[in-house]
Amino acid sequence: MNTNFFSQIQQLDFTGNLQLTITKGAESNLIVSVLLLNEQCGDSAKNLIPPLTFNATAQEFDEGFIPQITAPVQKVSGLMVDMEKFQKQLDEAKAQSAIEKAKAEKQKKEQEAKDKKFKQAMDKVDELEKEGKFREAWIKVPDIAEYPEKADELRKRKTALSDKFATPSLFGAMEATAPEQPQTEEATAACCPLETTDEEDENEY
């Protein structure tokens, strides 16, 4: 007997493994179960798709089995392919989210370490300033290039410190190097001693 059953199955558009289970039923009927499996689909929801089950005579299967399963098989196949694509996109999104999360955590830790370093430096500046060591405090002010977001704060702090150590020391140096003016009377007395007159010399005799 010549049959074109498998030729018709071949013409079906599906992805995966098409499983047929044939069981003899009552009154010479056949119970045929059709289940499409797609191992590439990682979505567990595929397991909720029930098999197609038919109960009919052999003649009825010969006449209408392929037309009956064509649309459902193709629909289930397309559904699982879409589920597979969705699952891959979901996995990629999760992976990307994990990468972004790790990146954010790393940036957060780096920023916390940077903020801690800045605070320690500024605490040292405050300490030196309280001790009156303005020049040393000025040197300890963090570099603006390292903390561009705090540029205004650092410039103001440096300016305030430089005003404290630069201006007083400048006048102090000028006062220290200024020559002392000798008193006029003392200078005259030292340079020109008094001369005795002739009358006083004669009285001595």
Phi, psi and chi 1 to 4 in degrees:
 res  aa     phi    psi   chi1   chi2   chi3   chi4
   1 MET       -  132.5 -177.0  177.1   65.3      -
   2 ASN   -97.7  131.4 -169.6    9.1      -      -
   3 THR  -134.9  149.6  177.8      -      -      -
   4 ASN  -112.3   26.0   59.8   -4.9      -      -
   5 PHE   -56.8  -51.6  175.4   77.0      -      -
   6 PHE   -71.1  -28.3  -70.9  101.5      -      -
   7 SER   -65.1  -38.6  -64.1      -      -      -
   8 GLN   -70.9  -37.0  -65.9 -178.7   66.6      -
   9 ILE   -62.2  -40.6  -68.7  -68.2      -      -
  10 GLN   -60.8  -31.9  172.0  117.1   20.5      -
  11 GLN   -77.9  -11.6  -66.7  175.3   10.0      -
  12 LEU   -68.4  139.4  -68.3  178.2      -      -
  13 ASP   -96.1  100.2 -176.1   14.6      -      -
  14 PHE  -149.1  159.4   65.6   88.0      -      -
  15 THR  -121.2  125.8  -59.6      -      -      -
  16 GLY   123.3 -157.8      -      -      -      -
  17 ASN  -111.6  121.2  -59.0  -37.6      -      -
  18 LEU   -95.0  115.3 -172.7   64.3      -      -
  19 GLN  -106.4  129.4  -65.9 -174.8   -8.9      -
  20 LEU  -113.2  127.9  -58.9  178.4      -      -
  21 THR  -118.1  121.0  -56.5      -      -      -
  22 ILE  -115.2  125.0  -56.6  174.2      -      -
  23 THR  -129.3  140.8  -53.9      -      -      -
  24 LYS   -76.1  131.6  -72.6 -174.0  176.3 -176.9
  25 GLY  -109.1 -163.4      -      -      -      -
  26 ALA   -77.0  154.2      -      -      -      -
  27 GLU    53.5   44.9  -59.8  179.0   -3.3      -
  28 SER    63.7   17.7  -60.9      -      -      -
  29 ASN   -82.7  163.5  -80.2    0.8      -      -
  30 LEU  -118.1  139.7  -67.2  175.7      -      -
  31 ILE  -108.2  114.9  -59.7  173.6      -      -
  32 VAL  -115.0  126.9  178.5      -      -      -
  33 SER  -113.1  130.6  177.2      -      -      -
  34 VAL  -117.1  123.0 -178.8      -      -      -
  35 LEU  -133.2  127.7 -179.8   63.5      -      -
  36 LEU  -101.7  126.3 -179.0   63.2      -      -
  37 LEU  -114.2  140.3  -59.5  177.1      -      -
  38 ASN  -135.2  100.1 -173.5  -16.2      -      -
  39 GLU   -68.8  -18.9  -62.2  -60.6  -28.9      -
  40 GLN   -74.1  -20.5  -61.1  -60.5  -40.6      -
  41 CYS   -80.9  118.5  178.7      -      -      -
  42 GLY   -90.7   -0.5      -      -      -      -
  43 ASP   -81.1  121.3 -166.3  -27.2      -      -
  44 SER   -67.5  -14.0   59.5      -      -      -
  45 ALA   -64.6  -17.5      -      -      -      -
  46 LYS   -62.3  -26.3   67.9 -179.1 -179.6  179.4
  47 ASN   -70.6  -12.8  -61.4  -36.2      -      -
  48 LEU   -85.5   -9.4  -58.7  176.1      -      -
  49 ILE   -77.2  116.8  -59.4  175.1      -      -
  50 PRO   -76.3  155.8   30.2  -34.2      -      -
  51 PRO   -73.1  158.3   27.6  -33.8      -      -
  52 LEU   -84.0  128.3  -63.8  170.3      -      -
  53 THR  -124.6  129.5  -56.5      -      -      -
  54 PHE  -125.6  141.9  -57.1   92.8      -      -
  55 ASN  -127.3  107.2 -170.9  -17.8      -      -
  56 ALA  -157.1  175.7      -      -      -      -
  57 THR   -79.0  164.5   64.8      -      -      -
  58 ALA   -61.9  -38.6      -      -      -      -
  59 GLN   -65.0  -39.6 -176.1  178.6   -6.6      -
  60 GLU   -65.4  -38.5  -71.2  173.8  -26.2      -
  61 PHE   -64.2  -41.0  -82.0  117.2      -      -
  62 ASP   -62.1  -35.9  -73.5  -20.4      -      -
  63 GLU   -85.0  -31.2  -66.3  175.0   -6.6      -
  64 GLY  -139.0   12.6      -      -      -      -
  65 PHE   -66.1  -51.1  178.2   68.0      -      -
  66 ILE   -61.5  -48.0  -64.5  -61.0      -      -
  67 PRO   -59.6  -32.6  -26.3   36.5      -      -
  68 GLN   -70.8  -33.2  -74.8  -70.0  -32.6      -
  69 ILE   -97.0  -13.3   69.4  170.4      -      -
  70 THR   -57.5  -56.7  -62.7      -      -      -
  71 ALA   -65.2  -47.0      -      -      -      -
  72 PRO   -62.1  -41.9  -24.4   34.7      -      -
  73 VAL   -63.0  -44.3  166.5      -      -      -
  74 GLN   -66.2  -35.9  -68.7  177.1  -12.4      -
  75 LYS   -67.4  -45.5 -175.1  175.3 -178.3  179.3
  76 VAL   -65.0  -39.9  170.6      -      -      -
  77 SER   -60.4  -47.2  175.2      -      -      -
  78 GLY   -63.7  -37.3      -      -      -      -
  79 LEU   -62.8  -45.1  175.5   61.1      -      -
  80 MET   -70.6  -32.7  -74.3 -163.8  -72.4      -
  81 VAL   -64.5  -43.7  168.5      -      -      -
  82 ASP   -63.9  -39.5  -69.6  -18.8      -      -
  83 MET   -62.6  -39.1  -69.8  168.3   63.3      -
  84 GLU   -63.1  -45.5  175.9 -171.4   -5.7      -
  85 LYS   -62.8  -43.4  -69.0  179.6  179.7  178.5
  86 PHE   -61.8  -42.5  174.5   77.4      -      -
  87 GLN   -63.9  -40.5 -173.6   62.7   42.6      -
  88 LYS   -63.8  -43.0  -73.1 -177.8  177.8  179.5
  89 GLN   -64.3  -38.4  -68.4  173.5  -13.0      -
  90 LEU   -64.4  -43.8 -177.1   61.8      -      -
  91 ASP   -63.0  -41.0  -67.8  -19.5      -      -
  92 GLU   -64.8  -39.8  -70.4  176.1    0.0      -
  93 ALA   -64.5  -40.8      -      -      -      -
  94 LYS   -64.2  -43.3  -72.9 -178.7  177.7  178.5
  95 ALA   -63.3  -43.4      -      -      -      -
  96 GLN   -64.7  -39.0 -173.5   65.1   29.9      -
  97 SER   -63.3  -40.4  176.3      -      -      -
  98 ALA   -64.8  -39.5      -      -      -      -
  99 ILE   -64.6  -45.9  -67.4  173.6      -      -
 100 GLU   -64.2  -38.4  -68.3  -62.3  -33.5      -
 101 LYS   -64.2  -45.4 -176.1  177.5  179.8 -179.8
 102 ALA   -63.1  -39.6      -      -      -      -
 103 LYS   -64.0  -43.0 -177.2  178.8  178.8 -179.4
 104 ALA   -64.8  -39.7      -      -      -      -
 105 GLU   -64.0  -41.1  -72.9  -67.5  -28.4      -
 106 LYS   -64.0  -45.1 -179.2 -179.6  178.2 -178.6
 107 GLN   -63.2  -37.5  -69.0  177.0  -18.7      -
 108 LYS   -64.2  -44.6 -179.3 -179.7  177.8 -178.4
 109 LYS   -65.0  -41.2  -70.3 -178.9  178.7  178.9
 110 GLU   -63.7  -40.5  -70.1  177.1  -11.1      -
 111 GLN   -67.4  -39.5 -173.5   61.0   45.8      -
 112 GLU   -63.4  -42.0  -72.3  176.3   -9.5      -
 113 ALA   -65.3  -39.3      -      -      -      -
 114 LYS   -66.1  -43.3 -174.1  176.7 -179.4 -179.2
 115 ASP   -64.1  -38.5  -68.7  -18.1      -      -
 116 LYS   -64.4  -42.7 -177.6  178.7  179.8 -179.0
 117 LYS   -63.0  -41.1 -178.0 -179.8  177.7 -177.8
 118 PHE   -63.9  -45.0  178.4   81.5      -      -
 119 LYS   -62.6  -43.2 -175.1  178.5 -178.0  -57.0
 120 GLN   -61.7  -41.3  -70.0  175.7  -18.0      -
 121 ALA   -64.9  -43.9      -      -      -      -
 122 MET   -69.5  -32.9  -64.6  -56.1  -70.8      -
 123 ASP   -63.5  -38.8  -73.2  -15.2      -      -
 124 LYS   -66.9  -38.5 -175.6   63.1  176.8  178.3
 125 VAL   -61.9  -44.2  170.8      -      -      -
 126 ASP   -61.6  -41.6  -68.1  -20.5      -      -
 127 GLU   -63.3  -46.4  180.0 -176.9  -18.7      -
 128 LEU   -65.9  -36.4  -67.9  169.9      -      -
 129 GLU   -65.3  -41.8 -176.0  178.7   11.3      -
 130 LYS   -63.0  -31.4  -71.2  178.5 -179.2  178.3
 131 GLU   -80.9   -2.1  -65.0  175.2   -2.1      -
 132 GLY    81.4   10.5      -      -      -      -
 133 LYS   -93.7   72.6  -59.8  176.7 -179.8  178.8
 134 PHE   -68.5  -38.6  -54.5  120.2      -      -
 135 ARG   -65.6  -44.1 -173.8 -178.7  -62.9  -85.7
 136 GLU   -64.9  -38.3  -66.7 -178.7   23.7      -
 137 ALA   -63.5  -41.0      -      -      -      -
 138 TRP   -60.1  -41.0 -175.1   89.7      -      -
 139 ILE   -66.1  -33.9  -65.4  173.7      -      -
 140 LYS   -79.9   -9.0  -68.8  -65.9 -176.8  180.0
 141 VAL   -62.3  128.9  172.9      -      -      -
 142 PRO   -56.1  152.7  -24.4   33.8      -      -
 143 ASP   -70.3  133.8 -171.5    0.9      -      -
 144 ILE   -62.9  -33.5  -66.8  177.6      -      -
 145 ALA   -62.7  -28.8      -      -      -      -
 146 GLU   -82.2  -26.3 -171.2  174.1   -5.6      -
 147 TYR  -130.8   67.0  -60.3   93.9      -      -
 148 PRO   -61.6  -28.1   21.7  -32.6      -      -
 149 GLU   -70.5  -14.7   70.9  -80.2    6.2      -
 150 LYS  -114.3   25.1  -61.4 -179.2 -178.8  -67.0
 151 ALA   -57.8  -46.7      -      -      -      -
 152 ASP   -62.8  -43.7  -69.4  -19.3      -      -
 153 GLU   -61.5  -43.8  177.6 -176.6   -9.4      -
 154 LEU   -69.8  -38.7  -64.7  175.8      -      -
 155 ARG   -63.2  -45.0  -73.1 -166.1 -172.2   97.6
 156 LYS   -62.4  -39.8  -69.9  178.2 -179.3  178.2
 157 ARG   -67.0  -42.4 -166.9   61.1 -174.6  -84.7
 158 LYS   -65.1  -40.3  -79.8 -156.6  166.9 -168.6
 159 THR   -63.3  -43.5  -60.3      -      -      -
 160 ALA   -63.1  -40.1      -      -      -      -
 161 LEU   -71.6  -40.2  -70.9  168.9      -      -
 162 SER   -66.1  -33.1   62.6      -      -      -
 163 ASP   -63.9  -32.4  -71.6  -16.1      -      -
 164 LYS   -76.5  -38.0  -71.3 -177.1  178.0 -179.5
 165 PHE   -97.1  -21.1   75.3   75.6      -      -
 166 ALA   -83.5  -49.5      -      -      -      -
 167 THR   -65.7  -51.1  -55.9      -      -      -
 168 PRO   -61.5  -41.5  -23.1   34.5      -      -
 169 SER   -66.4  -31.8   61.4      -      -      -
 170 LEU   -64.3  -49.2  176.0   63.1      -      -
 171 PHE   -68.6  -33.9  -75.9  104.4      -      -
 172 GLY   -62.3  -39.2      -      -      -      -
 173 ALA   -67.8  -37.6      -      -      -      -
 174 MET   -67.0  -40.0  -69.0  175.9   62.5      -
 175 GLU   -68.4  -36.1  -67.1  173.9   -1.4      -
 176 ALA   -69.6  -32.8      -      -      -      -
 177 THR   -93.7   -7.0   56.4      -      -      -
 178 ALA   -69.1  129.7      -      -      -      -
 179 PRO   -71.1  144.5   25.1  -33.0      -      -
 180 GLU   -82.4  135.4  -64.3 -176.8   -2.4      -
 181 GLN   -86.9  123.0  -63.5  -65.6  -27.8      -
 182 PRO   -70.4  148.6   25.1  -33.8      -      -
 183 GLN   -68.8  139.2  -63.3 -178.3    0.9      -
 184 THR   -65.0  -43.6  -54.5      -      -      -
 185 GLU   -67.1  -42.0  -66.4 -179.8   -2.3      -
 186 GLU   -66.6  -38.4  -68.0  180.0   -0.7      -
 187 ALA   -65.8  -39.6      -      -      -      -
 188 THR   -66.1  -41.8  -56.1      -      -      -
 189 ALA   -64.4  -37.6      -      -      -      -
 190 ALA   -72.9  -35.4      -      -      -      -
 191 CYS   -83.6  -32.7  -63.6      -      -      -
 192 CYS  -126.6   88.5  -57.0      -      -      -
 193 PRO   -69.7  152.9   21.9  -30.9      -      -
 194 LEU   -66.4  141.7  -66.0  175.5      -      -
 195 GLU  -100.9  143.4  -65.3 -178.6   -0.8      -
 196 THR   -83.9  147.7   56.9      -      -      -
 197 THR   -90.0  167.0   59.5      -      -      -
 198 ASP   -67.4  -33.3  -65.9  -22.5      -      -
 199 GLU   -65.2  -42.0  -68.5 -179.5   -1.9      -
 200 GLU   -64.6  -35.5  -70.9  177.3  -14.1      -
 201 ASP   -66.7  -37.7  -68.7  -21.3      -      -
 202 GLU   -70.0  -36.2  -69.7  175.7   -2.0      -
 203 ASN   -66.3  -23.8  -71.3  -22.6      -      -
 204 GLU   -70.7  -27.2  -72.7 -179.3    0.4      -
 205 TYR   -88.8      -  -65.8  101.7      -      -
